[in-house]
Amino acid sequence: MALMAVLAAILLPVAAHAADATPGASPSASPSASTAPTTGTAINVLLTNQSDKAADGTAKPIPGVTLNVTDEAGNAVGSGVTDAKGRAIIAVPAKATYKVTLDEKTLPEGIALGDGTADSVTVAVRLDGPNNFAAFPIGVQAKATTGFGDKLSDSIVSGVKFGLIVALAALGLSLIFGTTGLTNFAHGELITFGALVAYLFNVTIGLPVIVAGVIAVILSGAFGWLQDAVLWRPLRKRGTGLIAMMIVSIGLGIFLRYVYQYLFSSETKPFSDYTNQARRDYGFIRLADKEVAILLIAIVAITVVCVAMMTTRFGKAMRAVSDNPALAASSGLRVDGVIRNAWILGTLLSGLAGVLLGVNSQINFLMGFKLLLLVFAAVTLGGLGTIWGALIGSMVIGLMVEVGPLFGVPSSIKEVGALIVLILVLLVRPQGILGRRERIG
């Protein structure tokens, strides 16, 4: 029996909207009924499945579906994800005519748009508040069940892609830890910095995503230099201990996080390009063009860094400082200069990870903070201070996060499976996969 879903907008008073907000909802969620502003102009959307009704005849909501809004010129102005009630409230900049497009890839398993059914509707926004709506039916039908082999191959590809993004950030963290011994809890905000700067140059200034991404990566490196010059180098010269510096990094992370929220808002926003792309078949796998680009860029960046660390004078100096800073200094190396370069390169790699993560999904002020635990897990799993360990740990974490749901791990807590693997491995090998045994005390 063909399923039918109706994408309808309902008039909700502002007070009712505020009452429906879920207490404690994460601010990282995409703009929805629980996170959208109650003032200004917005489009209110409700997505329900008319062929799947409760006992009282109420159509069941369809959560987790992404809706993108563009203006008459085709520019992206907002997006939202339906919440547990199937509702999304998407803020728009002004009263005008907009097009709301449903991202078919985000429809739940077993539901797809019917043949000839439009995936978008034009909405004329004429009122203030979340009162602008346009109802249109979207026919859906039962989707052919995907075989386990296809699901597994898609999950492995997604795991490799996510693992490479984590690996870029983990490499940056490992370089900084290896040369300074500092466990930097503000590293997640360095990831977010790259994404937000790219968004600024892309959406606000109007540069292409590729150009904006290059500028963001360069400015990320400059941000690393600035951090070391203003904060970390003075603390090192004072002889500040690593525990105290770690606490400083926690405070810095909190400070940056809420500066980002103040400047960027708590909404989740996309880049202007490469938001909706159909996947192409490449033999046994399916990839969108942006996913191919993410894989290639990450592989090239990781390869260049690893080769440089193994063969160049710069890399040898960094490894010497990582092994024994005092001996490196007595041999004539400028330890402060090596550490400064480690901050520049580590922050640059983290900024690149943020740009790629923003292209792969969307941008939010908490995106780096959410990734931080997995980055720490990858570095710890592979072995602290080793670049190869960071790579191996990142790939294990990425695969576990994406493949886990196929084996019963709920998608909402899929990161838990990776952390369980981390715990099990460290119980057997506390120094990590490639770490060295060391006597303490």
C-alpha positions in Angstrom: 0.0 0.0 0.0 1.5 3.3 -1.0 2.3 5.6 1.8 1.3 9.2 1.8 2.9 12.0 3.7 1.7 15.6 3.9 4.1 18.4 4.4 1.9 21.0 5.9 2.5 24.2 7.8 0.4 24.9 10.9 -0.3 28.2 12.6 1.3 28.1 16.0 1.2 31.1 18.3 4.5 32.2 19.7 3.5 31.2 23.2 2.5 27.7 22.1 5.8 27.4 20.3 7.7 28.3 23.4 5.7 25.8 25.4 6.5 23.0 23.0 10.2 23.5 23.2 11.9 20.5 24.7 13.6 21.2 28.0 17.4 20.8 27.8 17.4 20.5 24.0 20.8 20.6 22.6 21.6 24.0 21.0 23.5 22.1 18.3 20.3 20.9 16.7 19.2 22.2 13.4 16.6 24.9 13.5 13.4 23.2 14.6 10.5 23.8 16.9 12.7 23.5 19.9 15.5 25.8 18.7 14.0 28.3 16.3 13.6 31.9 17.6 10.1 33.0 18.7 10.5 36.4 17.2 11.2 37.6 13.6 10.0 35.9 10.5 10.0 32.1 10.1 8.4 29.3 8.1 6.6 26.7 10.2 6.6 23.1 8.8 5.0 19.9 10.0 5.8 16.6 8.3 3.5 13.7 9.0 2.8 10.3 7.5 -0.9 10.0 6.7 -0.6 6.3 6.0 0.8 5.5 9.4 -1.7 6.7 12.1 -2.0 6.2 15.8 -5.0 4.6 17.4 -6.7 8.0 17.8 -6.3 8.6 14.0 -3.5 11.1 14.4 -0.9 10.8 11.6 2.5 10.0 13.0 5.3 12.6 12.6 8.4 12.0 10.4 11.4 13.3 12.4 14.9 13.8 11.2 14.1 15.1 7.7 16.1 18.1 6.5 14.3 21.0 4.8 16.4 23.7 3.0 15.1 27.2 2.2 16.3 29.3 -0.7 15.3 32.8 -1.8 14.1 33.7 -5.3 17.7 34.1 -6.5 18.4 30.5 -5.4 20.6 31.5 -2.4 20.4 29.4 0.7 18.8 31.4 3.6 18.2 28.7 6.2 17.5 25.1 6.9 15.9 22.9 9.5 15.4 19.4 10.7 12.1 18.0 11.8 12.1 17.2 15.5 10.4 14.2 17.3 7.0 15.9 16.6 7.8 16.2 12.9 8.0 20.0 13.2 10.6 22.5 12.0 10.5 26.3 12.3 13.0 27.8 9.9 14.0 31.5 10.4 14.1 33.6 7.2 15.7 37.1 6.9 12.7 39.0 5.6 9.2 38.9 4.2 9.5 37.5 0.7 8.9 34.5 -1.5 11.0 31.4 -0.7 11.3 27.8 -1.8 11.3 25.0 0.8 13.0 21.8 -0.5 12.9 18.4 1.2 16.2 16.5 1.3 15.2 13.1 0.1 18.4 11.5 1.5 17.2 12.3 5.0 13.9 10.5 4.7 13.6 7.5 7.1 14.5 4.0 5.9 11.6 2.6 3.9 10.1 5.9 2.8 10.8 7.7 -0.5 9.1 10.3 -2.7 6.8 8.9 -5.2 7.5 9.2 -8.9 6.6 12.6 -10.3 6.2 14.1 -6.8 7.7 17.5 -6.3 10.2 17.8 -3.5 9.8 21.5 -3.0 7.1 24.1 -2.5 7.0 27.9 -2.9 6.1 29.8 0.3 5.0 33.5 0.3 6.1 34.9 3.6 3.8 37.7 4.5 3.5 37.7 8.4 5.9 38.2 11.3 6.6 35.2 13.5 6.4 31.5 12.7 3.0 31.9 11.0 3.9 31.6 7.4 2.9 28.3 5.8 2.0 26.6 2.6 0.5 23.1 2.6 1.3 20.7 -0.1 1.1 16.9 -0.3 4.2 14.8 -0.9 3.4 11.3 -2.0 5.7 8.7 -0.6 5.8 5.0 -1.2 7.3 2.0 0.3 11.0 1.9 -0.5 12.6 -1.3 -1.6 14.6 -2.7 1.3 18.3 -2.2 0.9 20.3 -5.4 1.2 22.7 -5.8 4.1 25.7 -5.8 1.8 24.7 -2.4 0.3 24.1 -0.9 3.7 27.5 -2.3 4.9 29.4 -0.8 2.0 27.7 2.6 2.4 28.5 2.6 6.1 32.1 1.6 5.5 32.5 4.4 3.0 30.9 6.9 5.4 33.1 5.5 8.2 36.3 6.1 6.1 35.2 9.6 5.2 34.4 10.5 8.8 37.5 8.8 10.0 39.6 10.9 7.7 38.0 14.1 9.0 38.7 12.9 12.5 42.2 12.0 11.5 43.0 15.6 10.3 41.9 17.0 13.7 43.7 14.1 15.6 46.9 14.9 13.7 46.7 18.5 14.8 46.1 17.5 18.4 48.9 14.9 18.3 51.4 17.4 16.9 50.6 19.9 19.7 50.6 17.3 22.4 53.8 15.7 21.1 55.8 18.9 21.1 54.3 20.6 24.2 52.9 17.8 26.3 49.7 19.9 26.6 46.3 18.1 26.4 44.4 21.0 24.7 40.7 20.9 25.6 40.2 23.9 23.4 41.1 21.9 20.3 37.4 21.4 19.4 37.0 25.2 19.0 40.0 25.2 16.6 37.9 22.8 14.4 34.9 25.1 14.7 37.0 28.1 13.9 37.8 26.8 10.4 34.2 26.1 9.6 32.9 29.4 10.8 35.6 31.4 8.9 34.8 29.5 5.8 31.1 30.3 6.3 31.9 34.0 6.8 33.8 34.2 3.5 31.3 32.0 1.6 27.8 33.1 2.8 28.4 36.5 4.2 31.0 37.8 1.8 29.9 35.7 -1.2 33.1 33.9 -2.2 32.9 30.3 -3.6 33.1 27.5 -1.0 36.5 26.4 -2.3 38.1 29.9 -2.1 36.5 30.4 1.3 37.8 27.1 2.5 41.4 27.9 1.5 41.2 31.3 3.2 39.8 29.6 6.4 42.6 27.1 6.5 45.3 29.8 6.1 43.6 31.9 8.8 43.4 28.8 11.1 47.1 28.5 10.9 47.5 32.2 11.7 45.1 31.7 14.7 47.4 28.9 15.9 50.4 31.3 15.7 48.5 34.0 17.6 47.4 31.6 20.4 51.0 30.5 20.9 52.4 34.0 20.8 49.8 35.6 23.2 49.0 32.7 25.5 51.0 29.5 25.5 54.5 30.8 25.0 54.2 33.3 27.9 52.9 30.5 30.1 55.8 28.2 29.1 58.3 31.0 29.9 56.8 31.4 33.4 57.3 27.7 33.9 53.5 27.0 34.2 52.8 23.3 34.8 51.0 21.2 32.3 48.0 20.7 34.6 47.6 24.4 35.0 47.9 24.9 31.2 45.3 22.2 30.7 42.9 24.1 32.9 43.6 27.3 31.0 42.8 25.4 27.8 39.4 24.3 29.3 38.6 28.0 30.1 39.8 29.1 26.6 37.5 26.5 25.0 34.5 27.6 27.0 35.3 31.3 26.1 35.6 30.6 22.4 32.6 28.4 22.3 30.2 31.1 23.5 31.9 33.8 21.5 31.1 31.6 18.5 27.5 31.3 19.7 27.2 35.0 20.1 28.6 35.9 16.7 27.1 32.9 14.7 24.0 32.1 16.7 23.0 28.6 17.8 21.3 27.7 14.5 22.7 25.1 12.2 23.5 26.6 8.8 24.8 25.2 5.4 27.3 26.6 3.0 25.8 28.2 -0.1 27.1 25.4 -2.4 27.3 21.6 -2.3 24.4 21.2 0.1 22.2 18.8 -1.9 23.9 16.4 -4.2 22.7 13.2 -5.6 25.0 10.2 -5.2 26.6 8.4 -8.1 27.4 4.8 -8.4 31.1 3.8 -8.4 30.9 0.1 -8.6 30.0 -1.2 -5.2 29.8 2.2 -3.6 27.8 5.4 -4.0 29.3 8.8 -3.5 28.2 12.4 -4.0 30.8 14.7 -5.7 31.4 16.5 -2.5 32.2 13.3 -0.7 34.7 12.4 -3.4 36.3 15.8 -2.9 36.4 15.4 0.9 38.1 12.0 0.6 40.7 13.2 -1.9 41.5 16.4 0.1 41.8 14.6 3.4 44.0 11.9 1.9 46.3 14.4 0.2 46.6 16.6 3.3 47.4 13.6 5.6 49.9 12.2 3.1 51.7 15.5 2.7 52.0 16.0 6.5 53.2 12.4 7.1 55.8 12.5 4.4 57.0 15.9 5.6 57.3 14.6 9.2 59.3 11.6 8.0 61.7 13.2 5.5 62.1 17.0 5.9 64.3 18.9 8.4 61.1 20.5 9.8 59.6 17.1 10.6 62.9 15.8 12.1 63.1 18.8 14.3 59.6 18.4 15.5 60.2 14.7 16.2 63.4 15.6 18.1 61.5 18.1 20.3 58.7 15.5 20.8 61.2 12.8 22.0 63.4 15.0 24.3 63.0 18.8 24.4 66.0 19.4 26.6 68.3 17.3 24.4 67.0 19.0 21.3 67.7 22.4 22.8 71.2 21.4 23.8 71.8 20.3 20.2 71.1 23.7 18.9 67.4 23.5 18.0 65.2 26.4 18.6 62.6 24.6 20.7 60.2 27.6 20.9 60.3 27.9 17.1 59.5 24.2 16.6 56.6 24.5 19.1 55.3 27.6 17.3 55.4 25.7 14.0 53.5 22.8 15.7 50.8 25.1 16.8 50.5 26.6 13.3 50.4 23.2 11.5 48.1 21.6 14.2 45.6 24.4 14.0 45.8 24.5 10.2 44.9 20.8 10.1 42.1 21.2 12.6 40.7 24.2 10.6 40.7 22.0 7.4 38.9 19.3 9.3 36.2 21.9 10.3 35.8 23.0 6.7 35.4 19.5 5.4 33.0 18.6 8.2 30.9 21.7 7.4 30.8 20.7 3.7 29.9 17.1 4.6 27.1 18.1 6.9 26.3 21.7 8.2 27.8 24.3 10.5 27.1 24.8 14.1 29.0 26.5 16.9 29.2 23.2 18.8 30.4 21.1 15.9 34.0 21.0 17.1 33.1 20.4 20.7 31.0 17.4 19.8 33.9 16.0 17.7 36.4 16.6 20.5 35.7 13.4 22.5 36.1 11.3 19.4 39.4 13.1 18.5 40.7 12.4 22.0 39.5 8.8 21.7 41.3 8.4 18.4 44.6 9.8 19.7 44.5 7.8 22.8 43.5 4.6 21.0 46.3 5.0 18.5 48.9 6.0 21.1 49.6 9.5 22.4 52.1 11.6 20.5 52.3 9.3 17.4 51.0 10.5 14.1 50.6 7.0 12.7 48.7 6.0 15.9 46.4 9.0 15.5 45.6 7.9 11.9 44.9 4.3 12.9 42.9 5.3 15.9 40.8 7.8 13.8 40.0 5.1 11.2 38.9 2.7 13.9 36.7 5.3 15.5 35.2 6.5 12.2 34.3 3.0 11.1 32.8 2.1 14.5 30.7 5.2 14.6 29.2 4.6 11.1 29.0 0.8 11.0 27.8 0.4 14.6 24.1 1.2 13.8 24.0 -1.8 11.4 24.6 -4.1 14.4 22.0 -2.6 16.7 23.6 0.5 18.1 21.0 3.3 18.1 22.0 6.1 15.7 21.4 8.7 18.4 24.2 7.2 20.5 26.3 5.7 17.8 29.5 7.3 19.2 29.1 5.1 22.3 30.2 2.0 20.3 33.5 3.6 19.4 34.1 4.6 23.0 33.4 1.1 24.2 36.0 -0.2 21.7 38.4 2.4 23.0 37.9 1.1 26.6 38.4 -2.5 25.6 41.6 -1.9 23.6 43.1 0.2 26.4 42.3 -2.5 29.0 44.5 -4.9 26.9 47.1 -2.3 25.7 47.1 0.8 27.9 49.7 2.6 25.8 47.4 2.4 22.7 47.9 0.5 19.5 51.3 2.1 18.5 52.2 3.7 21.9 55.3 2.7 23.8 55.5 1.2 27.2 56.8 3.6 29.8 57.6 3.3 33.5 55.9 6.0 35.5 57.4 6.9 38.9 
